């Protein structure tokens, strides 16, 4: 899911983000999730200490992509997290520059760059971020993802058509009720959900996870 297109264009990949505990992670994997996101932003309601959580994350199946979600990390921090044995990729949700991203790529670090979508002008003249994987998420003030807010899917569809070389992951306000329609309209390489499968910030509803993944596919 991170690092290139899906092997099958007919199968949408699914990432469950904001995972804070082992039972939720295992439930997502059992339901068929391709990737899990772990939020390392200290201000987030879904923040986890990656150093203490590493013990149980490391025990999760290797086939599931483990993604560290970061906002404006320093180079040293991004490099350190990328070298953890149980982290497969980074997800950058801040104002990281194309130059910063280029350095990551040159270091062989797998990562995705999130692009906030507030309106029709948000996706005009998007610079190159040296990654094949971009995440289109709702823009919401000072929050970085996990807002549960939708943006017009037609903007995402236009972006997908304009950038056939990119692996576009759709996020922002998705849930089990609307994800099938989103996939049909946008035709993304993957979908990313946080709030839409939660009972409270950082606590997932296992039934909603299963329903979301089934609906996405």
PyMOL commands that place a pseudoatom at each C-alpha (Angstrom):
pseudoatom trace, name=CA, resn=UNK, resi=1, chain=A, elem=C, hetatm=0, pos=[0.000, 0.000, 0.000]
pseudoatom trace, name=CA, resn=UNK, resi=2, chain=A, elem=C, hetatm=0, pos=[2.915, 2.327, 0.709]
pseudoatom trace, name=CA, resn=UNK, resi=3, chain=A, elem=C, hetatm=0, pos=[5.601, 2.391, -1.915]
pseudoatom trace, name=CA, resn=UNK, resi=4, chain=A, elem=C, hetatm=0, pos=[3.678, 1.847, -5.130]
pseudoatom trace, name=CA, resn=UNK, resi=5, chain=A, elem=C, hetatm=0, pos=[0.444, 0.877, -6.815]
pseudoatom trace, name=CA, resn=UNK, resi=6, chain=A, elem=C, hetatm=0, pos=[-1.618, -2.045, -5.620]
pseudoatom trace, name=CA, resn=UNK, resi=7, chain=A, elem=C, hetatm=0, pos=[-0.794, -5.280, -7.411]
pseudoatom trace, name=CA, resn=UNK, resi=8, chain=A, elem=C, hetatm=0, pos=[-4.396, -5.452, -8.563]
pseudoatom trace, name=CA, resn=UNK, resi=9, chain=A, elem=C, hetatm=0, pos=[-6.166, -2.335, -9.754]
pseudoatom trace, name=CA, resn=UNK, resi=10, chain=A, elem=C, hetatm=0, pos=[-9.471, -4.010, -8.850]
pseudoatom trace, name=CA, resn=UNK, resi=11, chain=A, elem=C, hetatm=0, pos=[-8.589, -4.329, -5.174]
pseudoatom trace, name=CA, resn=UNK, resi=12, chain=A, elem=C, hetatm=0, pos=[-8.590, -1.197, -3.080]
pseudoatom trace, name=CA, resn=UNK, resi=13, chain=A, elem=C, hetatm=0, pos=[-6.138, -1.233, -0.190]
pseudoatom trace, name=CA, resn=UNK, resi=14, chain=A, elem=C, hetatm=0, pos=[-7.270, -0.248, 3.299]
pseudoatom trace, name=CA, resn=UNK, resi=15, chain=A, elem=C, hetatm=0, pos=[-5.371, 1.484, 6.086]
pseudoatom trace, name=CA, resn=UNK, resi=16, chain=A, elem=C, hetatm=0, pos=[-6.763, 1.724, 9.610]
pseudoatom trace, name=CA, resn=UNK, resi=17, chain=A, elem=C, hetatm=0, pos=[-5.177, 4.756, 11.241]
pseudoatom trace, name=CA, resn=UNK, resi=18, chain=A, elem=C, hetatm=0, pos=[-4.917, 6.031, 14.792]
pseudoatom trace, name=CA, resn=UNK, resi=19, chain=A, elem=C, hetatm=0, pos=[-4.361, 2.558, 16.257]
pseudoatom trace, name=CA, resn=UNK, resi=20, chain=A, elem=C, hetatm=0, pos=[-3.301, 2.798, 19.903]
pseudoatom trace, name=CA, resn=UNK, resi=21, chain=A, elem=C, hetatm=0, pos=[-3.465, -0.747, 21.243]
pseudoatom trace, name=CA, resn=UNK, resi=22, chain=A, elem=C, hetatm=0, pos=[-2.825, -4.369, 20.332]
pseudoatom trace, name=CA, resn=UNK, resi=23, chain=A, elem=C, hetatm=0, pos=[-6.445, -5.673, 20.380]
pseudoatom trace, name=CA, resn=UNK, resi=24, chain=A, elem=C, hetatm=0, pos=[-7.510, -3.016, 17.868]
pseudoatom trace, name=CA, resn=UNK, resi=25, chain=A, elem=C, hetatm=0, pos=[-4.503, -3.748, 15.682]
pseudoatom trace, name=CA, resn=UNK, resi=26, chain=A, elem=C, hetatm=0, pos=[-5.234, -7.487, 15.649]
pseudoatom trace, name=CA, resn=UNK, resi=27, chain=A, elem=C, hetatm=0, pos=[-8.915, -6.894, 14.903]
pseudoatom trace, name=CA, resn=UNK, resi=28, chain=A, elem=C, hetatm=0, pos=[-7.999, -4.719, 11.931]
pseudoatom trace, name=CA, resn=UNK, resi=29, chain=A, elem=C, hetatm=0, pos=[-5.554, -7.300, 10.595]
pseudoatom trace, name=CA, resn=UNK, resi=30, chain=A, elem=C, hetatm=0, pos=[-8.056, -10.132, 11.046]
pseudoatom trace, name=CA, resn=UNK, resi=31, chain=A, elem=C, hetatm=0, pos=[-10.620, -8.095, 9.105]
pseudoatom trace, name=CA, resn=UNK, resi=32, chain=A, elem=C, hetatm=0, pos=[-8.189, -7.700, 6.202]
pseudoatom trace, name=CA, resn=UNK, resi=33, chain=A, elem=C, hetatm=0, pos=[-6.469, -4.345, 6.707]
pseudoatom trace, name=CA, resn=UNK, resi=34, chain=A, elem=C, hetatm=0, pos=[-3.397, -3.838, 4.535]
pseudoatom trace, name=CA, resn=UNK, resi=35, chain=A, elem=C, hetatm=0, pos=[-1.811, -1.178, 6.748]
pseudoatom trace, name=CA, resn=UNK, resi=36, chain=A, elem=C, hetatm=0, pos=[-2.024, 0.263, 10.249]
pseudoatom trace, name=CA, resn=UNK, resi=37, chain=A, elem=C, hetatm=0, pos=[-1.213, 3.831, 11.215]
pseudoatom trace, name=CA, resn=UNK, resi=38, chain=A, elem=C, hetatm=0, pos=[0.366, 4.830, 14.526]
pseudoatom trace, name=CA, resn=UNK, resi=39, chain=A, elem=C, hetatm=0, pos=[0.159, 8.499, 15.456]
pseudoatom trace, name=CA, resn=UNK, resi=40, chain=A, elem=C, hetatm=0, pos=[3.394, 9.956, 16.842]
pseudoatom trace, name=CA, resn=UNK, resi=41, chain=A, elem=C, hetatm=0, pos=[2.099, 13.524, 17.137]
pseudoatom trace, name=CA, resn=UNK, resi=42, chain=A, elem=C, hetatm=0, pos=[2.126, 14.365, 20.853]
pseudoatom trace, name=CA, resn=UNK, resi=43, chain=A, elem=C, hetatm=0, pos=[-0.813, 16.799, 20.565]
pseudoatom trace, name=CA, resn=UNK, resi=44, chain=A, elem=C, hetatm=0, pos=[-3.044, 14.154, 19.012]
pseudoatom trace, name=CA, resn=UNK, resi=45, chain=A, elem=C, hetatm=0, pos=[-5.819, 12.380, 20.910]
pseudoatom trace, name=CA, resn=UNK, resi=46, chain=A, elem=C, hetatm=0, pos=[-4.480, 9.186, 19.342]
pseudoatom trace, name=CA, resn=UNK, resi=47, chain=A, elem=C, hetatm=0, pos=[-0.821, 9.668, 20.239]
pseudoatom trace, name=CA, resn=UNK, resi=48, chain=A, elem=C, hetatm=0, pos=[1.198, 6.661, 21.258]
pseudoatom trace, name=CA, resn=UNK, resi=49, chain=A, elem=C, hetatm=0, pos=[4.737, 6.449, 22.588]
pseudoatom trace, name=CA, resn=UNK, resi=50, chain=A, elem=C, hetatm=0, pos=[6.354, 4.388, 19.863]
pseudoatom trace, name=CA, resn=UNK, resi=51, chain=A, elem=C, hetatm=0, pos=[9.158, 3.298, 22.184]
pseudoatom trace, name=CA, resn=UNK, resi=52, chain=A, elem=C, hetatm=0, pos=[6.834, 1.639, 24.708]
pseudoatom trace, name=CA, resn=UNK, resi=53, chain=A, elem=C, hetatm=0, pos=[4.366, 0.404, 22.078]
pseudoatom trace, name=CA, resn=UNK, resi=54, chain=A, elem=C, hetatm=0, pos=[7.136, -1.137, 20.025]
pseudoatom trace, name=CA, resn=UNK, resi=55, chain=A, elem=C, hetatm=0, pos=[6.987, -4.433, 21.928]
pseudoatom trace, name=CA, resn=UNK, resi=56, chain=A, elem=C, hetatm=0, pos=[3.472, -5.299, 20.762]
pseudoatom trace, name=CA, resn=UNK, resi=57, chain=A, elem=C, hetatm=0, pos=[3.759, -3.645, 17.339]
pseudoatom trace, name=CA, resn=UNK, resi=58, chain=A, elem=C, hetatm=0, pos=[6.810, -5.777, 16.609]
pseudoatom trace, name=CA, resn=UNK, resi=59, chain=A, elem=C, hetatm=0, pos=[4.749, -8.928, 17.204]
pseudoatom trace, name=CA, resn=UNK, resi=60, chain=A, elem=C, hetatm=0, pos=[2.140, -8.057, 14.561]
pseudoatom trace, name=CA, resn=UNK, resi=61, chain=A, elem=C, hetatm=0, pos=[2.188, -10.001, 11.268]
pseudoatom trace, name=CA, resn=UNK, resi=62, chain=A, elem=C, hetatm=0, pos=[4.975, -8.844, 8.981]
pseudoatom trace, name=CA, resn=UNK, resi=63, chain=A, elem=C, hetatm=0, pos=[2.717, -8.740, 5.926]
pseudoatom trace, name=CA, resn=UNK, resi=64, chain=A, elem=C, hetatm=0, pos=[0.758, -5.806, 7.374]
pseudoatom trace, name=CA, resn=UNK, resi=65, chain=A, elem=C, hetatm=0, pos=[2.369, -2.446, 6.663]
pseudoatom trace, name=CA, resn=UNK, resi=66, chain=A, elem=C, hetatm=0, pos=[3.062, -0.447, 9.840]
pseudoatom trace, name=CA, resn=UNK, resi=67, chain=A, elem=C, hetatm=0, pos=[3.052, 3.295, 9.275]
pseudoatom trace, name=CA, resn=UNK, resi=68, chain=A, elem=C, hetatm=0, pos=[4.341, 6.020, 11.601]
pseudoatom trace, name=CA, resn=UNK, resi=69, chain=A, elem=C, hetatm=0, pos=[2.257, 9.186, 11.221]
pseudoatom trace, name=CA, resn=UNK, resi=70, chain=A, elem=C, hetatm=0, pos=[4.336, 12.336, 11.802]
pseudoatom trace, name=CA, resn=UNK, resi=71, chain=A, elem=C, hetatm=0, pos=[3.874, 16.091, 11.497]
pseudoatom trace, name=CA, resn=UNK, resi=72, chain=A, elem=C, hetatm=0, pos=[6.839, 18.288, 10.594]
pseudoatom trace, name=CA, resn=UNK, resi=73, chain=A, elem=C, hetatm=0, pos=[9.462, 15.956, 12.060]
pseudoatom trace, name=CA, resn=UNK, resi=74, chain=A, elem=C, hetatm=0, pos=[13.112, 16.927, 12.166]
pseudoatom trace, name=CA, resn=UNK, resi=75, chain=A, elem=C, hetatm=0, pos=[15.404, 15.004, 9.856]
pseudoatom trace, name=CA, resn=UNK, resi=76, chain=A, elem=C, hetatm=0, pos=[16.962, 13.161, 12.808]
pseudoatom trace, name=CA, resn=UNK, resi=77, chain=A, elem=C, hetatm=0, pos=[13.557, 12.134, 14.164]
pseudoatom trace, name=CA, resn=UNK, resi=78, chain=A, elem=C, hetatm=0, pos=[12.236, 10.990, 10.802]
pseudoatom trace, name=CA, resn=UNK, resi=79, chain=A, elem=C, hetatm=0, pos=[15.389, 8.992, 10.145]
pseudoatom trace, name=CA, resn=UNK, resi=80, chain=A, elem=C, hetatm=0, pos=[15.337, 7.410, 13.615]
pseudoatom trace, name=CA, resn=UNK, resi=81, chain=A, elem=C, hetatm=0, pos=[11.711, 6.308, 13.350]
pseudoatom trace, name=CA, resn=UNK, resi=82, chain=A, elem=C, hetatm=0, pos=[12.221, 4.963, 9.828]
pseudoatom trace, name=CA, resn=UNK, resi=83, chain=A, elem=C, hetatm=0, pos=[14.987, 2.693, 11.105]
pseudoatom trace, name=CA, resn=UNK, resi=84, chain=A, elem=C, hetatm=0, pos=[12.836, 1.006, 13.744]
pseudoatom trace, name=CA, resn=UNK, resi=85, chain=A, elem=C, hetatm=0, pos=[12.525, -2.666, 12.852]
pseudoatom trace, name=CA, resn=UNK, resi=86, chain=A, elem=C, hetatm=0, pos=[8.728, -2.641, 13.245]
pseudoatom trace, name=CA, resn=UNK, resi=87, chain=A, elem=C, hetatm=0, pos=[8.030, 0.471, 11.151]
pseudoatom trace, name=CA, resn=UNK, resi=88, chain=A, elem=C, hetatm=0, pos=[7.704, 0.019, 7.388]
pseudoatom trace, name=CA, resn=UNK, resi=89, chain=A, elem=C, hetatm=0, pos=[6.926, 3.555, 6.244]
pseudoatom trace, name=CA, resn=UNK, resi=90, chain=A, elem=C, hetatm=0, pos=[6.329, 7.136, 7.330]
pseudoatom trace, name=CA, resn=UNK, resi=91, chain=A, elem=C, hetatm=0, pos=[3.229, 9.233, 6.686]
pseudoatom trace, name=CA, resn=UNK, resi=92, chain=A, elem=C, hetatm=0, pos=[3.958, 12.959, 6.650]
pseudoatom trace, name=CA, resn=UNK, resi=93, chain=A, elem=C, hetatm=0, pos=[0.975, 15.103, 7.602]
pseudoatom trace, name=CA, resn=UNK, resi=94, chain=A, elem=C, hetatm=0, pos=[2.547, 18.510, 8.063]
pseudoatom trace, name=CA, resn=UNK, resi=95, chain=A, elem=C, hetatm=0, pos=[4.181, 21.194, 5.961]
pseudoatom trace, name=CA, resn=UNK, resi=96, chain=A, elem=C, hetatm=0, pos=[7.170, 19.099, 4.975]
pseudoatom trace, name=CA, resn=UNK, resi=97, chain=A, elem=C, hetatm=0, pos=[8.970, 20.629, 2.012]
pseudoatom trace, name=CA, resn=UNK, resi=98, chain=A, elem=C, hetatm=0, pos=[9.715, 18.929, -1.307]
pseudoatom trace, name=CA, resn=UNK, resi=99, chain=A, elem=C, hetatm=0, pos=[13.394, 19.176, -0.405]
pseudoatom trace, name=CA, resn=UNK, resi=100, chain=A, elem=C, hetatm=0, pos=[12.875, 17.393, 2.905]
pseudoatom trace, name=CA, resn=UNK, resi=101, chain=A, elem=C, hetatm=0, pos=[10.943, 14.667, 1.125]
pseudoatom trace, name=CA, resn=UNK, resi=102, chain=A, elem=C, hetatm=0, pos=[13.630, 14.355, -1.524]
pseudoatom trace, name=CA, resn=UNK, resi=103, chain=A, elem=C, hetatm=0, pos=[16.202, 13.699, 1.184]
pseudoatom trace, name=CA, resn=UNK, resi=104, chain=A, elem=C, hetatm=0, pos=[13.996, 10.932, 2.596]
pseudoatom trace, name=CA, resn=UNK, resi=105, chain=A, elem=C, hetatm=0, pos=[13.725, 9.345, -0.828]
pseudoatom trace, name=CA, resn=UNK, resi=106, chain=A, elem=C, hetatm=0, pos=[17.476, 9.581, -1.364]
pseudoatom trace, name=CA, resn=UNK, resi=107, chain=A, elem=C, hetatm=0, pos=[17.974, 7.797, 1.961]
pseudoatom trace, name=CA, resn=UNK, resi=108, chain=A, elem=C, hetatm=0, pos=[15.734, 4.955, 0.776]
pseudoatom trace, name=CA, resn=UNK, resi=109, chain=A, elem=C, hetatm=0, pos=[12.973, 5.726, 3.289]
pseudoatom trace, name=CA, resn=UNK, resi=110, chain=A, elem=C, hetatm=0, pos=[9.439, 4.697, 2.291]
pseudoatom trace, name=CA, resn=UNK, resi=111, chain=A, elem=C, hetatm=0, pos=[6.906, 7.422, 2.945]
pseudoatom trace, name=CA, resn=UNK, resi=112, chain=A, elem=C, hetatm=0, pos=[3.628, 8.978, 1.892]
pseudoatom trace, name=CA, resn=UNK, resi=113, chain=A, elem=C, hetatm=0, pos=[2.842, 12.698, 1.806]
pseudoatom trace, name=CA, resn=UNK, resi=114, chain=A, elem=C, hetatm=0, pos=[-0.585, 13.892, 2.918]
pseudoatom trace, name=CA, resn=UNK, resi=115, chain=A, elem=C, hetatm=0, pos=[-2.156, 16.775, 1.005]
pseudoatom trace, name=CA, resn=UNK, resi=116, chain=A, elem=C, hetatm=0, pos=[-4.881, 18.780, 2.785]
pseudoatom trace, name=CA, resn=UNK, resi=117, chain=A, elem=C, hetatm=0, pos=[-7.909, 19.486, 0.598]
pseudoatom trace, name=CA, resn=UNK, resi=118, chain=A, elem=C, hetatm=0, pos=[-9.934, 22.572, 1.448]
pseudoatom trace, name=CA, resn=UNK, resi=119, chain=A, elem=C, hetatm=0, pos=[-11.311, 23.500, -1.962]
pseudoatom trace, name=CA, resn=UNK, resi=120, chain=A, elem=C, hetatm=0, pos=[-10.842, 23.366, -5.701]
pseudoatom trace, name=CA, resn=UNK, resi=121, chain=A, elem=C, hetatm=0, pos=[-7.553, 25.297, -5.529]
pseudoatom trace, name=CA, resn=UNK, resi=122, chain=A, elem=C, hetatm=0, pos=[-5.962, 22.964, -2.978]
pseudoatom trace, name=CA, resn=UNK, resi=123, chain=A, elem=C, hetatm=0, pos=[-4.717, 20.471, -5.550]
pseudoatom trace, name=CA, resn=UNK, resi=124, chain=A, elem=C, hetatm=0, pos=[-3.542, 22.912, -8.197]
pseudoatom trace, name=CA, resn=UNK, resi=125, chain=A, elem=C, hetatm=0, pos=[0.179, 23.037, -8.909]
pseudoatom trace, name=CA, resn=UNK, resi=126, chain=A, elem=C, hetatm=0, pos=[1.049, 20.414, -6.285]
pseudoatom trace, name=CA, resn=UNK, resi=127, chain=A, elem=C, hetatm=0, pos=[4.855, 20.170, -6.126]
pseudoatom trace, name=CA, resn=UNK, resi=128, chain=A, elem=C, hetatm=0, pos=[6.675, 16.884, -6.419]
pseudoatom trace, name=CA, resn=UNK, resi=129, chain=A, elem=C, hetatm=0, pos=[7.326, 15.227, -3.075]
pseudoatom trace, name=CA, resn=UNK, resi=130, chain=A, elem=C, hetatm=0, pos=[9.567, 12.391, -4.308]
pseudoatom trace, name=CA, resn=UNK, resi=131, chain=A, elem=C, hetatm=0, pos=[7.039, 9.690, -3.433]
pseudoatom trace, name=CA, resn=UNK, resi=132, chain=A, elem=C, hetatm=0, pos=[4.560, 7.642, -5.432]
pseudoatom trace, name=CA, resn=UNK, resi=133, chain=A, elem=C, hetatm=0, pos=[2.058, 7.657, -2.570]
pseudoatom trace, name=CA, resn=UNK, resi=134, chain=A, elem=C, hetatm=0, pos=[-0.049, 10.673, -1.619]
pseudoatom trace, name=CA, resn=UNK, resi=135, chain=A, elem=C, hetatm=0, pos=[-2.966, 10.897, 0.791]
pseudoatom trace, name=CA, resn=UNK, resi=136, chain=A, elem=C, hetatm=0, pos=[-5.814, 13.293, 0.098]
pseudoatom trace, name=CA, resn=UNK, resi=137, chain=A, elem=C, hetatm=0, pos=[-7.311, 14.354, 3.431]
pseudoatom trace, name=CA, resn=UNK, resi=138, chain=A, elem=C, hetatm=0, pos=[-9.680, 17.027, 4.666]
pseudoatom trace, name=CA, resn=UNK, resi=139, chain=A, elem=C, hetatm=0, pos=[-8.070, 20.328, 5.661]
pseudoatom trace, name=CA, resn=UNK, resi=140, chain=A, elem=C, hetatm=0, pos=[-9.279, 21.568, 9.033]
pseudoatom trace, name=CA, resn=UNK, resi=141, chain=A, elem=C, hetatm=0, pos=[-7.493, 24.479, 10.679]
pseudoatom trace, name=CA, resn=UNK, resi=142, chain=A, elem=C, hetatm=0, pos=[-4.600, 23.322, 12.837]
pseudoatom trace, name=CA, resn=UNK, resi=143, chain=A, elem=C, hetatm=0, pos=[-5.630, 19.660, 12.884]
pseudoatom trace, name=CA, resn=UNK, resi=144, chain=A, elem=C, hetatm=0, pos=[-3.612, 17.177, 10.862]
pseudoatom trace, name=CA, resn=UNK, resi=145, chain=A, elem=C, hetatm=0, pos=[-5.885, 14.316, 9.813]
pseudoatom trace, name=CA, resn=UNK, resi=146, chain=A, elem=C, hetatm=0, pos=[-8.391, 12.337, 11.842]
pseudoatom trace, name=CA, resn=UNK, resi=147, chain=A, elem=C, hetatm=0, pos=[-10.965, 15.141, 11.702]
pseudoatom trace, name=CA, resn=UNK, resi=148, chain=A, elem=C, hetatm=0, pos=[-13.819, 12.995, 10.415]
pseudoatom trace, name=CA, resn=UNK, resi=149, chain=A, elem=C, hetatm=0, pos=[-14.702, 15.700, 7.891]
pseudoatom trace, name=CA, resn=UNK, resi=150, chain=A, elem=C, hetatm=0, pos=[-15.476, 15.092, 4.234]
pseudoatom trace, name=CA, resn=UNK, resi=151, chain=A, elem=C, hetatm=0, pos=[-14.306, 17.081, 1.231]
pseudoatom trace, name=CA, resn=UNK, resi=152, chain=A, elem=C, hetatm=0, pos=[-15.830, 16.939, -2.283]
pseudoatom trace, name=CA, resn=UNK, resi=153, chain=A, elem=C, hetatm=0, pos=[-14.794, 13.631, -3.827]
pseudoatom trace, name=CA, resn=UNK, resi=154, chain=A, elem=C, hetatm=0, pos=[-14.928, 15.135, -7.315]
pseudoatom trace, name=CA, resn=UNK, resi=155, chain=A, elem=C, hetatm=0, pos=[-11.728, 17.015, -6.441]
pseudoatom trace, name=CA, resn=UNK, resi=156, chain=A, elem=C, hetatm=0, pos=[-10.042, 13.730, -5.573]
pseudoatom trace, name=CA, resn=UNK, resi=157, chain=A, elem=C, hetatm=0, pos=[-11.284, 12.136, -8.791]
pseudoatom trace, name=CA, resn=UNK, resi=158, chain=A, elem=C, hetatm=0, pos=[-9.864, 15.018, -10.820]
pseudoatom trace, name=CA, resn=UNK, resi=159, chain=A, elem=C, hetatm=0, pos=[-6.531, 14.609, -9.050]
pseudoatom trace, name=CA, resn=UNK, resi=160, chain=A, elem=C, hetatm=0, pos=[-6.461, 10.855, -9.683]
pseudoatom trace, name=CA, resn=UNK, resi=161, chain=A, elem=C, hetatm=0, pos=[-7.136, 11.364, -13.381]
pseudoatom trace, name=CA, resn=UNK, resi=162, chain=A, elem=C, hetatm=0, pos=[-4.495, 14.080, -13.619]
pseudoatom trace, name=CA, resn=UNK, resi=163, chain=A, elem=C, hetatm=0, pos=[-1.842, 11.989, -11.855]
pseudoatom trace, name=CA, resn=UNK, resi=164, chain=A, elem=C, hetatm=0, pos=[-2.149, 8.396, -13.099]
pseudoatom trace, name=CA, resn=UNK, resi=165, chain=A, elem=C, hetatm=0, pos=[1.440, 7.774, -11.984]
pseudoatom trace, name=CA, resn=UNK, resi=166, chain=A, elem=C, hetatm=0, pos=[0.578, 8.285, -8.321]
pseudoatom trace, name=CA, resn=UNK, resi=167, chain=A, elem=C, hetatm=0, pos=[-0.842, 5.868, -5.793]
pseudoatom trace, name=CA, resn=UNK, resi=168, chain=A, elem=C, hetatm=0, pos=[-3.613, 8.048, -4.349]
pseudoatom trace, name=CA, resn=UNK, resi=169, chain=A, elem=C, hetatm=0, pos=[-5.078, 7.158, -0.963]
pseudoatom trace, name=CA, resn=UNK, resi=170, chain=A, elem=C, hetatm=0, pos=[-8.391, 8.770, -0.053]
pseudoatom trace, name=CA, resn=UNK, resi=171, chain=A, elem=C, hetatm=0, pos=[-9.036, 9.871, 3.530]
pseudoatom trace, name=CA, resn=UNK, resi=172, chain=A, elem=C, hetatm=0, pos=[-11.250, 12.308, 5.398]
pseudoatom trace, name=CA, resn=UNK, resi=173, chain=A, elem=C, hetatm=0, pos=[-14.700, 11.509, 6.773]
pseudoatom trace, name=CA, resn=UNK, resi=174, chain=A, elem=C, hetatm=0, pos=[-14.923, 7.970, 5.429]
pseudoatom trace, name=CA, resn=UNK, resi=175, chain=A, elem=C, hetatm=0, pos=[-17.018, 5.333, 7.159]
pseudoatom trace, name=CA, resn=UNK, resi=176, chain=A, elem=C, hetatm=0, pos=[-18.741, 2.025, 6.408]
pseudoatom trace, name=CA, resn=UNK, resi=177, chain=A, elem=C, hetatm=0, pos=[-21.776, 3.828, 4.989]
pseudoatom trace, name=CA, resn=UNK, resi=178, chain=A, elem=C, hetatm=0, pos=[-19.988, 6.004, 2.434]
pseudoatom trace, name=CA, resn=UNK, resi=179, chain=A, elem=C, hetatm=0, pos=[-16.708, 4.306, 1.555]
pseudoatom trace, name=CA, resn=UNK, resi=180, chain=A, elem=C, hetatm=0, pos=[-18.150, 2.164, -1.251]
pseudoatom trace, name=CA, resn=UNK, resi=181, chain=A, elem=C, hetatm=0, pos=[-19.530, 5.253, -2.970]
pseudoatom trace, name=CA, resn=UNK, resi=182, chain=A, elem=C, hetatm=0, pos=[-16.207, 7.033, -2.462]
pseudoatom trace, name=CA, resn=UNK, resi=183, chain=A, elem=C, hetatm=0, pos=[-14.287, 4.173, -4.070]
pseudoatom trace, name=CA, resn=UNK, resi=184, chain=A, elem=C, hetatm=0, pos=[-16.659, 4.068, -7.030]
pseudoatom trace, name=CA, resn=UNK, resi=185, chain=A, elem=C, hetatm=0, pos=[-16.400, 7.802, -7.632]
pseudoatom trace, name=CA, resn=UNK, resi=186, chain=A, elem=C, hetatm=0, pos=[-12.715, 8.439, -6.958]
pseudoatom trace, name=CA, resn=UNK, resi=187, chain=A, elem=C, hetatm=0, pos=[-11.118, 5.100, -7.916]
pseudoatom trace, name=CA, resn=UNK, resi=188, chain=A, elem=C, hetatm=0, pos=[-8.247, 5.526, -5.462]
pseudoatom trace, name=CA, resn=UNK, resi=189, chain=A, elem=C, hetatm=0, pos=[-5.476, 3.047, -4.869]
pseudoatom trace, name=CA, resn=UNK, resi=190, chain=A, elem=C, hetatm=0, pos=[-6.465, 2.906, -1.223]
pseudoatom trace, name=CA, resn=UNK, resi=191, chain=A, elem=C, hetatm=0, pos=[-8.616, 4.354, 1.536]
pseudoatom trace, name=CA, resn=UNK, resi=192, chain=A, elem=C, hetatm=0, pos=[-7.606, 5.520, 4.997]
pseudoatom trace, name=CA, resn=UNK, resi=193, chain=A, elem=C, hetatm=0, pos=[-9.949, 5.724, 8.003]
pseudoatom trace, name=CA, resn=UNK, resi=194, chain=A, elem=C, hetatm=0, pos=[-9.574, 6.913, 11.578]
pseudoatom trace, name=CA, resn=UNK, resi=195, chain=A, elem=C, hetatm=0, pos=[-12.668, 8.468, 13.127]
pseudoatom trace, name=CA, resn=UNK, resi=196, chain=A, elem=C, hetatm=0, pos=[-15.119, 6.426, 11.056]
pseudoatom trace, name=CA, resn=UNK, resi=197, chain=A, elem=C, hetatm=0, pos=[-14.294, 3.186, 12.894]
pseudoatom trace, name=CA, resn=UNK, resi=198, chain=A, elem=C, hetatm=0, pos=[-13.992, 4.542, 16.432]
pseudoatom trace, name=CA, resn=UNK, resi=199, chain=A, elem=C, hetatm=0, pos=[-16.130, 4.514, 19.551]
pseudoatom trace, name=CA, resn=UNK, resi=200, chain=A, elem=C, hetatm=0, pos=[-13.894, 7.244, 21.005]
pseudoatom trace, name=CA, resn=UNK, resi=201, chain=A, elem=C, hetatm=0, pos=[-10.549, 8.771, 19.961]
pseudoatom trace, name=CA, resn=UNK, resi=202, chain=A, elem=C, hetatm=0, pos=[-7.996, 5.974, 19.904]
pseudoatom trace, name=CA, resn=UNK, resi=203, chain=A, elem=C, hetatm=0, pos=[-10.497, 3.196, 20.617]
pseudoatom trace, name=CA, resn=UNK, resi=204, chain=A, elem=C, hetatm=0, pos=[-11.782, 1.243, 17.621]
pseudoatom trace, name=CA, resn=UNK, resi=205, chain=A, elem=C, hetatm=0, pos=[-15.100, -0.498, 17.131]
pseudoatom trace, name=CA, resn=UNK, resi=206, chain=A, elem=C, hetatm=0, pos=[-14.137, -3.903, 15.761]
pseudoatom trace, name=CA, resn=UNK, resi=207, chain=A, elem=C, hetatm=0, pos=[-17.491, -4.384, 14.058]
pseudoatom trace, name=CA, resn=UNK, resi=208, chain=A, elem=C, hetatm=0, pos=[-17.108, -1.054, 12.268]
pseudoatom trace, name=CA, resn=UNK, resi=209, chain=A, elem=C, hetatm=0, pos=[-13.603, -1.986, 11.125]
pseudoatom trace, name=CA, resn=UNK, resi=210, chain=A, elem=C, hetatm=0, pos=[-14.895, -5.189, 9.548]
pseudoatom trace, name=CA, resn=UNK, resi=211, chain=A, elem=C, hetatm=0, pos=[-17.881, -3.409, 7.963]
pseudoatom trace, name=CA, resn=UNK, resi=212, chain=A, elem=C, hetatm=0, pos=[-15.637, -0.656, 6.594]
pseudoatom trace, name=CA, resn=UNK, resi=213, chain=A, elem=C, hetatm=0, pos=[-13.196, -3.044, 4.939]
pseudoatom trace, name=CA, resn=UNK, resi=214, chain=A, elem=C, hetatm=0, pos=[-15.977, -5.159, 3.455]
pseudoatom trace, name=CA, resn=UNK, resi=215, chain=A, elem=C, hetatm=0, pos=[-17.696, -2.062, 2.074]
pseudoatom trace, name=CA, resn=UNK, resi=216, chain=A, elem=C, hetatm=0, pos=[-14.468, -0.653, 0.633]
pseudoatom trace, name=CA, resn=UNK, resi=217, chain=A, elem=C, hetatm=0, pos=[-13.950, -3.814, -1.401]
for i in range(1, 217): cmd.bond("trace and resi %d" % i, "trace and resi %d" % (i + 1))
show_as sticks, trace
zoom trace
